[in-house]
Amino acid sequence: MDKPTKAPIDPELARRIQDLIVYKGCGHNQELVADIIDNALKLLHDVEDRGDVRVIQTAVRELRYAFKTFAPYVDKRKVTVFGSARTKPEEPEYKQAAEFGRKMAEAQWMVITGAGPGIMQAGLEGAGVDNSFGAAIRLPHEQVTNSIISGDKKLVNFKYFFTRKVTFIRHSDAIALFPGGFGTMDEGYEALTLMQTGKSRMRPLVLINPPGSTFWRTWDKQIQEHLLRHKLINQEDTKIYRIFDNNDDAIKHIIRFYRNYHSMRWVRDTLIVRLKHTPSPSSVQALNEDFSDIIAGEPIRVIDAMPEEQDEVSALNLPRIGFGFDRRSYGRLRALIDALNTL
């Protein structure tokens, strides 16, 4: 599908927008901000309904503030924890989530939750406020900000679920799900869908059963017997998530995901995978043989940082590989990351 063509901006309007940017003291990403201003002005004629414009206004405001809040912690790994707001402190799930948060903080990770009660409070309680982020949602009932994160500068309040979800996914390096209801399922399925379709970064997604529970294995049975059996998903799609019966194994899985793998990004038709260690020529050859089914174009090869990567200063000096990925087999891409982590 062709991308929509961007109409050229009127030169006089471009000059006035630039004057406005200069008046505000300039800053980062000026050309992108100019485009946002241009599109905002188009709302004057393109969208008549006030409610529709309010959605755009609020979404931009919420995302701007959320990105600003997370920016000072960009170099810290973070795990998003999902689970029921109705879980009580005396229940095993609560205690397990608190222990999970504590152990992730001990491993130098930060914890993001929805800032409410139940599993959300437990995760932050375990991690401690210094290692916690809260992404709260305003609801007419049930959801109140927990005492752990209330009043902290790392708490962000949202009106819309979709802007909150963007924040959960964009700023996390791993996702952990404890038992929960519709909201937990929604968040888990969205994370799976985004990774399955390449709309978000690949990351470990763990589903953690409480002691003696089969909660997530029963969920997985539904996946296997209905979605997979009826070919609504592929076998490789089930490799995007892992189920664990204790915190230690889940945490080990999360941390090992970054044993060698660092990050990835696209530059035109090349998928670049940044690593901590350069693979040997024999390892590269083995990767090309083992993953030939997902290569479309250039083979896997060790490359230098590309000019388009200059905006990611922290990754510039890392070793990297590049190849033509088919943009379809994301379960297999996850398997490639696992293979890289064994090198």
C-alpha atoms as one frame of an Amber mdcrd trajectory, in Angstrom:
protein
   0.000   0.000   0.000   1.351   3.405  -1.003   1.913   5.985   1.702  -0.348
   9.061   1.556   1.319  11.942  -0.231   2.130  14.909   2.001   0.987  18.189
   0.485   3.682  20.896   0.434   3.232  23.550   3.093   2.461  27.096   1.995
   5.744  29.093   2.143   4.169  31.972   4.071   2.624  29.610   6.589   5.964
  27.802   6.942   7.664  31.145   7.677   5.098  32.068  10.312   5.341  28.657
  11.967   9.126  29.007  12.071   8.742  32.457  13.628   6.521  30.895  16.269
   9.095  28.187  16.972  11.822  30.839  17.325   9.534  32.820  19.642   9.261
  29.716  21.872  13.045  29.422  21.980  13.492  26.676  19.359  14.394  23.236
  20.713  14.279  19.597  19.618  12.865  18.152  16.388  11.795  21.498  14.974
  10.740  20.106  11.585   8.437  17.565  13.249   6.943  20.175  15.567   6.348
  22.405  12.545   4.437  19.562  10.887   2.310  19.069  14.024   1.457  22.779
  14.055   0.583  22.641  10.351  -1.733  19.679  10.910  -3.299  21.323  13.963
  -4.203  24.351  11.835  -5.835  22.061   9.272  -8.324  21.075  11.958  -9.873
  24.521  11.557 -11.429  23.352   8.281 -11.085  19.551   8.210 -12.849  18.592
  11.454 -16.028  20.337  12.529 -17.102  18.217  15.497 -15.752  19.747  18.723
 -15.598  16.367  20.463 -13.340  14.958  17.755 -10.942  17.872  18.107 -10.966
  17.450  21.877  -9.785  13.844  21.436  -6.804  15.051  19.401  -6.083  17.903
  21.814  -6.146  15.667  24.871  -4.153  12.876  23.236  -1.336  15.235  22.229
  -1.286  16.815  25.673  -1.195  13.451  27.472   1.486  11.935  25.270   3.674
  15.049  25.440   3.587  15.021  29.230   4.163  11.247  29.426   7.186  11.380
  27.112   8.581  14.283  29.141   8.147  12.291  32.368   9.945   9.213  31.052
  12.750  11.079  29.245  15.179  11.354  32.215  15.065   7.561  32.656  15.587
   6.540  29.023  18.741   4.556  29.841  17.055   2.422  32.525  15.395  -0.856
  31.574  11.715  -0.999  32.531   9.123  -3.738  32.882   5.405  -3.061  32.632
   3.303  -5.134  35.043  -0.354  -5.864  34.281  -2.871  -7.584  36.546  -6.147
  -7.219  38.368  -7.029  -4.106  40.344  -9.267  -6.321  42.521  -6.520  -8.522
  43.965  -6.317  -8.139  47.750  -3.035  -7.752  49.693  -3.583 -11.070  51.465
  -3.900 -13.033  48.216  -0.923 -15.010  46.838  -1.030 -13.104  43.527  -0.477
  -9.824  45.355   2.472 -11.162  47.339   3.954 -12.670  44.186   3.643  -9.394
  42.248   5.283  -7.502  45.120   8.156  -9.970  45.155   8.459  -9.642  41.368
   8.731  -5.857  41.637  11.330  -6.119  44.394  13.500  -8.565  42.473  13.306
  -6.541  39.263  14.420  -3.438  41.186  17.302  -5.443  42.660  18.279  -6.291
  39.062  18.405  -2.510  38.319  15.098  -2.418  36.460  12.232   0.030  36.961
   8.590  -1.039  37.157   5.627   0.549  35.356   2.039  -0.191  36.383  -1.362
   1.388  35.985  -0.969   3.026  39.436  -4.181   1.519  40.790  -4.810  -1.003
  43.588  -4.324  -4.762  43.436  -1.496  -6.134  41.295  -0.589  -2.594  40.224
   0.033  -1.511  43.788   1.866  -4.730  44.598   4.355  -4.280  41.756   5.199
  -0.739  42.824   5.262  -1.679  46.496   7.911  -4.281  45.772   9.982  -2.027
  43.519   9.775   1.018  45.792   8.773   4.493  44.697  12.234   5.427  43.377
  12.054   2.571  40.877   8.377   3.020  39.962   6.245   4.693  37.311   2.478
   5.030  37.451   0.222   5.441  34.419  -3.168   6.120  35.974  -6.520   6.182
  34.182  -9.450   8.316  35.274 -12.477   6.049  35.772 -15.854   6.680  37.419
 -15.334   3.724  39.754 -12.771   1.204  41.017  -9.573   2.927  39.946  -7.833
   5.152  42.489  -4.138   5.994  42.542  -2.351   3.809  45.061  -0.437   5.286
  47.981   2.942   4.100  46.662   3.044   6.405  43.621   0.489   9.070  44.554
   2.113  12.492  44.506   5.326  11.240  42.879   6.705  13.045  39.818   6.731
   9.727  37.933   2.932   9.475  38.014   1.088  10.333  34.787  -2.708  10.639
  34.660  -4.602   9.732  31.486  -8.125  10.331  30.265  -7.880   7.858  27.392
  -6.938   4.203  27.473  -5.237   4.413  24.078  -2.718   7.068  25.126  -2.074
   5.120  28.316  -1.456   1.957  26.299   1.009   3.778  24.055   2.913   4.789
  27.177   2.915   1.260  28.628   4.282  -0.287  25.449   6.606   2.427  24.174
   8.549   2.775  27.412   8.790  -0.881  28.435  11.584  -3.345  27.737   9.537
  -6.274  29.038   5.937  -7.039  29.960   4.745  -9.220  32.832   1.143 -10.318
  33.237  -0.367 -11.627  36.453  -3.976 -12.889  36.596  -6.554 -10.246  35.772
  -9.837  -9.489  34.073 -10.884  -7.796  30.855  -8.342  -4.996  31.223  -5.409
  -7.363  31.749  -6.487  -9.509  28.809  -6.906  -6.427  26.629  -3.452  -5.134
  27.501  -1.852  -8.528  27.011  -3.504  -9.150  23.646  -2.618  -5.672  22.433
   1.043  -6.202  23.329   1.002  -9.550  21.530  -0.695  -8.065  18.463   1.765
  -5.190  18.221   4.750  -7.530  18.349   3.141 -10.091  16.016   2.600  -7.387
  13.398   5.874  -5.523  13.905   4.185  -2.402  15.230   6.244  -2.410  18.417
   9.687  -3.524  19.475  10.194  -7.194  20.248  10.548  -7.737  23.983   9.990
 -10.552  26.488   6.347 -11.038  27.468   5.899 -13.335  30.461   2.680 -14.659
  31.966   3.155 -15.628  35.609   0.938 -18.138  37.399   0.431 -17.801  41.144
   1.499 -20.809  43.255  -0.691 -23.813  42.459  -2.642 -21.962  39.764  -3.143
 -22.901  36.097  -4.540 -19.478  35.152  -2.278 -18.798  32.176  -1.953 -22.438
  31.107  -5.744 -22.576  30.818  -5.568 -19.367  28.765  -2.884 -20.948  26.590
  -5.084 -24.020  26.055  -7.665 -21.735  24.454  -4.936 -20.312  22.210  -3.726
 -23.766  21.179  -7.103 -25.456  20.722  -8.929 -22.644  18.953  -6.663 -19.982
  17.478  -3.835 -22.293  16.446  -5.945 -25.316  15.485  -8.131 -23.183  13.217
  -5.022 -21.517  11.740  -6.015 -18.084  13.014  -2.409 -17.701  14.165   0.833
 -19.490  13.283   2.780 -21.828  15.549   5.623 -19.320  15.660   3.267 -16.649
  17.033   3.053 -18.617  20.279   6.797 -18.093  20.757   6.226 -14.388  21.418
   5.048 -15.146  24.962   6.232 -17.488  27.718   4.376 -18.916  30.728   6.076
 -19.360  34.093   5.020 -20.770  37.439   7.365 -18.676  39.571   9.015 -15.278
  39.607  12.621 -16.438  39.435  12.237 -18.231  36.112  10.264 -15.329  34.632
  12.861 -12.785  35.736  15.718 -14.934  34.456  13.956 -15.113  31.081  13.527
 -11.319  30.945  17.129 -10.550  31.833  18.539 -13.177  29.469  16.645 -11.570
  26.580  19.177  -8.728  26.843  22.222 -10.934  27.383  23.535 -10.051  23.903
  20.585  -8.390  22.170  20.294  -4.642  22.730  17.746  -3.138  20.321  16.654
  -2.975  16.695  15.386  -0.514  14.134  14.633  -0.253  10.441  16.692   1.810
   8.020  14.899   1.626   4.699  14.822  -2.099   3.759  17.431  -3.174   6.302
  16.534  -4.427   9.766  19.395  -3.485  12.083  19.912  -5.497  15.261  22.256
  -3.925  17.797  24.217  -6.320  20.017  26.658  -6.321  22.905  29.038  -8.789
  21.256  30.012  -9.109  17.602  29.095 -12.530  16.184  31.889 -14.527  14.585
  31.881 -15.217  10.823  30.914 -18.828  11.486  28.023 -17.695  13.699  26.784
 -15.341  10.987  26.917 -18.156   8.455  24.934 -20.428  10.804  22.328 -17.702
  11.349  21.879 -17.293   7.598  21.360 -21.030   7.253  19.025 -21.417  10.228
  16.898 -18.354   9.445  16.944 -18.358   5.656  13.130 -18.611   5.710  12.754
 -15.037   7.024  15.440 -13.355   4.928  14.103 -11.278   2.052  16.934  -9.472
   0.292  20.343  -8.932   1.842  21.658 -11.774   4.056  22.567 -11.394   7.708
  25.905  -9.606   7.945  27.936  -7.547  10.419  27.611  -3.849   9.542  28.645
  -0.426  10.816  26.192   2.100  12.225  24.238   3.805   9.464  23.911   7.594
   9.170  20.207   7.326   9.986  21.106   5.965  13.438  22.908   9.122  14.546
  19.917  10.151  16.659  20.489   7.162  18.978  23.797   8.159  20.495  23.830
   5.430  23.158  23.705   2.707  20.488  26.183   4.128  17.963  29.223   2.217
  19.199  27.476  -1.119  19.601  28.182  -4.031  17.245  25.289  -4.738  14.896
  24.008  -7.001  12.184  21.709  -6.072   9.336  19.599  -8.064   6.902  16.511
  -7.978   4.749  13.693  -9.229   6.983  10.426 -10.364   5.387   8.415  -8.082
   7.724   6.052 -10.935   8.421   7.645 -13.709  10.500   7.932 -11.980  13.871
   7.714 -15.205  15.853  10.773 -16.406  13.950  12.430 -13.033  14.533  11.985
 -13.677  18.239  13.737 -17.032  17.727  16.603 -15.208  15.985  17.016 -12.959
  19.024  17.121 -16.046  21.244  19.824 -17.505  19.008  21.853 -14.283  19.173
  21.658 -14.403  22.956  23.442 -17.785  22.965  26.471 -16.440  21.100
